[in-house]
């Protein structure tokens, strides 16, 4: 008599899994409320504070870089056409942090606006700005928006020159001059942690200010840009957070479904009855399939844009959403490998009959024997064809170099596809040995019959083909 099914252990693990999933969901709601705010007003306040902090840091760094080179003695020497002093001024500008990376540009002008020295990729200074004192303003160029700070160089009580410091803003969009596919004007956008912020130059601002807009000002109080946050973007951020929380919660549920296999494996190992082992194998297969289906309910592609979880690097139509991304390919490959392992164990250990030889001295018995061999060979051929079709489809539908197995540079999508191919490939890795190994499905059937001599010789030949070939001498 076999041991009963471990209902108590499975129920205990399932209860703990539900508790953990609920705890993860509640913790995610708490973290979301702290990070996003309780409502749209609070979220917008966090976005405004983040933008103002970033511009305060940017303007402070730009002012420090400009004042560091605004020395009257160096500018006076350049005005007097002192070549060694002018060369030294060029070298000093080139050594400023950010010049080598292209983030910063520095220029030194005379009082009339004539360039004396520069470094980086400076823009052309407007004539009216050259006559002003210290000022902040935005320049719209071919590469986007640039923040400019101009500080005069004073010698005594006379302005002998000025220094201009520029930094390109990390924004997207091409401004009002460009249009989208629908024909609507597209403005500049600044990405923040929570939602994108639409930017407009001061002269582009129309109408009265509303609760969705705010001003980005310079340290002296000048308005640099007008910014606004769309309520639709705030709603989309909350929706993405909910999707991410649901994905994480269901991932915990899937992990606990796999943990439920532990007591079932113990029960299968201690059970002597073949029916109990078969029931255990079916339960394990159900847990594997259930975990994969749970992960499919809320895929990460709904809220993330990583190549690992989207169809940017790989997407196949062979199995729908189960092969729609590198991560889906990897999870599906593990599912198929687990199901094959469960089925192999059930076939090899779950047979209710003992193995015995069957005579094939009669024509019907010989026909049955031949059909068994044909079916075994056809099964091996189908497996090889399916595997080859999977390899061809994976390589064809991927934009990555899957033939080069290398960790650096790190690419999660490539590694996921390569690991999934290895899991699906198994022992069929060497295509030259695929044909002899295919006999592995045919040869064992010959050992279960009591056939005449020529039939037994055929079985011995099949088993000989299954052995590895000795290396050829060259």
Secondary structure, 3 states (H helix, E strand, C coil): CCCCCCHHHHHHHHHHHHHHHHHHHHHHHHHHHHHHCCCHHHHHHHHHHHHHHHHHHHHHHHHHHHHHHCCHHHHHHHHCCCHHHHHHHHHHHHCCCCCCCCCEEEEEEECCCCEEEEECCCCCCCHHHHHCCCEEEEEEECCEEEEEEEEEEEECCEEEEEEEEEEECCCECCCCCCECCCCCECCEEECCCCCCEEEEEHHHCCCCCCCCEEEEECCCCCEEEEEECCHHHHHHHHHHHHHHHHHHHHHHHHHHHHHCHHHHHHHHHHCCCHHHHHHHHHHHHHHHHHHHHHHHHCCHHHCCCCCCCCCCCECCCCCHHHHCCHHHHHHHHHHHHHHHHHHHHHHHHCCCCCCCCEECCCHHHHHHHHHHHHHHHHHHHHHHHHHHHHHHHHHHHECCCCCCCCCCCCCHHHHHHHHHHHHHHHHHCCHHHHHHHHCHHHHHHHCCEECCHHHHHHHHHHHHHHCCCCCCCC
